[in-house]
Every structure is written in structure tokens, then in C-alpha cells.
Amino acid sequence: MTVQVVLVHGIRTSATMWRAQLAHLDAAGVPATAVDLPGHGTRMDEDFTLHEALHTIDAAVRAAAEAGPVLLVGHSMGGLLSLAYTGGAEPPPVAGLVAASCSALPRGAALRAYRLLAGAMDSLPGRGRWLSDRVLAATIPLDTRTDFGAGGYALDAQDAALRSLAALDIAAAVARIDIPLWFVNGQFDQLRVNERLFRRLAPQAELILVPRTTHLVTAMRPQAFNAVLGLALAVVQARS
């Protein structure tokens, strides 16, 4: 059976962030689905809730599992949600997990600082869109530069989403995961702060560091990230 891929985006962005990966998977003949979480992308008019976000992932995974083993891929907030989902008390039908740019526990001082930074950005003229565009222009290749913002920026949902993440017991979830697991981080990603803890909690996991890359690893080095997907797909396919 062919491995199915489900992709879960990060905070503020939407399913459009996966354009480079969807094109790569489509060219390889790999079925893939990129979801929009509540309050994001095509669902911008909805409120973000943890329950609905996890339900969205579950619905996509279970639909994909009807056709074959599922490789779940999440970035940033989507990675944290995917870790919590996969490491739940009742393991879902996930055959492998790629958790990118999310090796940090969403709690305490780090979470408060992130919320303050997000609030400061939101208070800028134009809600900081001009600054986001400048950062993307300085760091992201032209081919993928517009992917993060193509579905709109979920500015109204970000604080509720960040607050919700604090309710997740990520450490317990990671420790329960016993399927193939890859942590993928950019060399200069600020969310690597608990990387060593994550490796201790999941000693079977592979850690892949992408050099010269920050938090937006999927867009900064799409070829490198797509190579990781190829590795994960091969492992899941071989085990199925």
C-alpha cells in the first residue's frame, strides 16, 4: 500500500506553506493532504480551539489511513499538535511522524516571551505585515517566499493558539511515541531550546539539523526538507 502524507502547518500561516512539499510529493506519486487548522487559511473566520485543531488532524489522518499507512508531518505549532496527537493515550493510525521546528515545550517563560513578541508585532502599523515581508525577503528563496502568506496571516488566532498550546503535555506525549520519529530543526532555529530533552524522551528518534537555516526550514531549504520526507517515506513503506 502507498504511504499517505498528512501535513500540518504552523501558527499564523496555512496549508499554503507546504506548496513546495506538495509539488515534490505529487511529482513522486505520493498522495498528500495539507490541512488548514481552525482560525487559519480557509478557516480564518473560525475560532481556534485545541479540540478542533486535534480533531482536524485526526479526521485527515483517519481518512488517509483508509488508503495506506500515514506519515504525519507537522511544522512549529503543527509539529507540537502532531506530537500531542500521535503520543496520545490511544495511539492513532500514524505510521511515522516528522516533527519540524518544534523541539520546545510550549510553557513558562519561553511561551510568555513568544506571546509578548507576537503581541508587539501585532501592534505595529499594518499589524507588522511589512516587517514579516522584509524578513521573508531577506531569508527565503524567491520560489517559496510567498508560500507562508499566500493563505493569509492568522493574526487574530495566534494568541488564542499560543495560550492553548500550554495545555498540552508534550513531554509525556513524546515519551509515548514508539513509531519512526524524526525531529527536523534548522541550525539557527530559536525553538531548539528543549532539543536534548526531546532526544532523551524519544531515544529512538532521529534528529536532523539543516545547516544555515532558521525556523522556516521548509521554505528556506525545501530541497533538504523534501529529502527528509523521502527518507521518512522509505522507512514507513519498508515497515508496512
N, C-alpha and C positions, 0 to 999 in steps of 0.2 A: 504494500500500500504506500502511496506517495505521502511524504510528510507535508503537513499543512502548517502554515505560519500565521500567527496572530500577532500584530504589532500594536503596542500601547504607547501613546505619546506622552510627553512631559507637560508640566504646568505652563499655562499661557498659550501654548501652541495648539496643534490639532493633528489630525491624521495626515495632513499635507506634509508634515516634517519627514515622512517616510517615502517621499517620491522617489528618491534615488534607490532606496532598497526595493520598493515595489517594482520599479523598472528592471532592476537586476534580477529579481526573483521571477518576474514574468518572462524575461528572456531565457531563463534557465528552466522554464516549465514548471515552476514551483507555485502551487496555489497559495495566495496570501490575502489576508484581510487586515486592514488598518482601521481601528475603531476611533470614534470620537467620544470622549468622556463627557459626562454632563457638564454644562456650562462652557463647553469648548466647541470650536468649529461649527458644524451644522446644528449643534445643540446649545448655542450661545444663549438662548432665551431660557434655558432651564437653570435651576439652582444646582450647585454642586453638592452632593452628599456622598459620604463614604459608601453607604449601602448601594446607591445607584451606580457608583463607579465600579465597585466589585461585581455587581450584577451584570454590568455591561461586558466586563471581561469574561465572566462565566458564560454568558449567552454566546459570545463569539467563540470561545473555546469549545463549548459543547456542540455547537453547530459544525465547527471544523472537524471535531473528533469523529463525526459520523462518516467522514471520508478518509480518515487516516490518522496516524499519530500526530500530535500537535507540538510544535516548537513555539513557545511563547517568548516574545521579545518586548522588553519594556525599557524606556529611557527616562531617567530622572524620576519625577513623580510616578510615571507609568511603570518604571522599574520597581519602585517601592511597593506600589499596589500589586504588581505581579509577584513579588516575593511574598507579600502577605497572603495573597490568594493561593499560590502554589503550596505554601507552608501551612495552610490551614489545618484544623483538626481532622477534617476529612479530605484527603488528597484528591484533587480534581483530575480529570483526564489530560494531564500535561506530561509529555514525554521528555521534554528538555526545556531549559529556561536560560535565556541570555538577559542578564540584568546590567544595563549600561548606565554609567554616570549616576550611581545611586548607592555608593558604599558609605552611607552616613545615616545615623539614626535620627529621625525627624522629631527631636525633642530638645528641651532645655535651652541653653544659651544660644546654641547654633540656630535653632529654629526661630527664636525670638529675633536674632540678628537678621536672618533672612527675611522675616516678615517686616522688620523695620526698613530694610533696604528696598523691598518691594513697594512699601508704602511711600518711601521717599521718591522712588521712580514715578509712581502714580501721581504724585503731587506736582511734578514738573509740567511746564507748558506742553500741551498736546499729550499729556499723560506719559511723557517720556518716550514717545514713539520715535522721535528724531534721534535720541541717544541710542536706542536699540538698533535703528537702521545704521548708524555710524559704526557701532560695534560689529555688526554683521558684515558691513562693507570692508572693515579692516581685517577680518579674520576668516571669512567664509569664501570659498571659491565661487566664481560667478555662476556656475552651473547649478549650484544648490543654495545660493544666497537668499532667494525669495521663498524657499520651501517652508521655513518656520512661520512666516507671517501670512502665507497665502490663504489660510483659512480664517484669518483674523486673530487678534490677540485677546485672550480671555481675561481682560484686566479686572472685570467685575467679579470673577470667580476665584481669583488667585488667593485672596486672604482666607476665604472660607475653606478652600482646598488645603492650604497650609495648616490651618487650625485642625482640620480633620485628620491630617496625617499623624498628629501627635497621639491619636487614639490607637494607632497600630502598634502591635508588639512585634516589631521587625526582627529583633534578636531571636525570639522564640520561633518565629516562622522560619528564619534561615536555618536554624538548628534542626528543624524537622524535615527539610528538603533532602530527599535521597535519590533524586533523578540527576542526570547530567546537568551541570550548572556552570555557567561562565559569568564572571564579573569582568566587565569591559570598562576601563577608565582611561580618559585622556591623561597624559603625563602631568598637565597643569590644572587638572580639574579640582575645584575647591571642595567638591563633595567626596573626596577620597579620605576624609578625616577618620573614618572608622574602618578603613580597609583591612587592617590587621585583625580587628575583631571579627569581621565577616569571614576572613580566611580561617580563623580558629573555630568559628561556629560551623563552618561547612568545609572541613579539610579536604573533601573530595572535589571541591570546586576548582576550576581553572581561573587564574587571574591573568588577564591580557591587558597590558598597558600600551596605549597607542602614543608614540612619541610626537612631540611638537603639536599637541592637541589639548584643548581646554574642555569645558563641559559639553560643548556641542559636537561631540565626536562623530556623530552620524553624518553631519553636513560638512565638517572640516576635512575629514578623511573618509569619504564614502567608500572608496575602493578598499581601504583597510577594514572598515566595518563590514562590508559585503563579504570579504574573505573570512571574517569570523563567522558570519552566517553560514558560509559554505562548509566550514569545519563543523559547526553545530549540526547542520542538516545531515552531514555524512555520519556523524556519531549516532544521531537519533535513528536514522534509516538503518544503520547496521544493527542496532539493538531491537528493532521492531520485527 
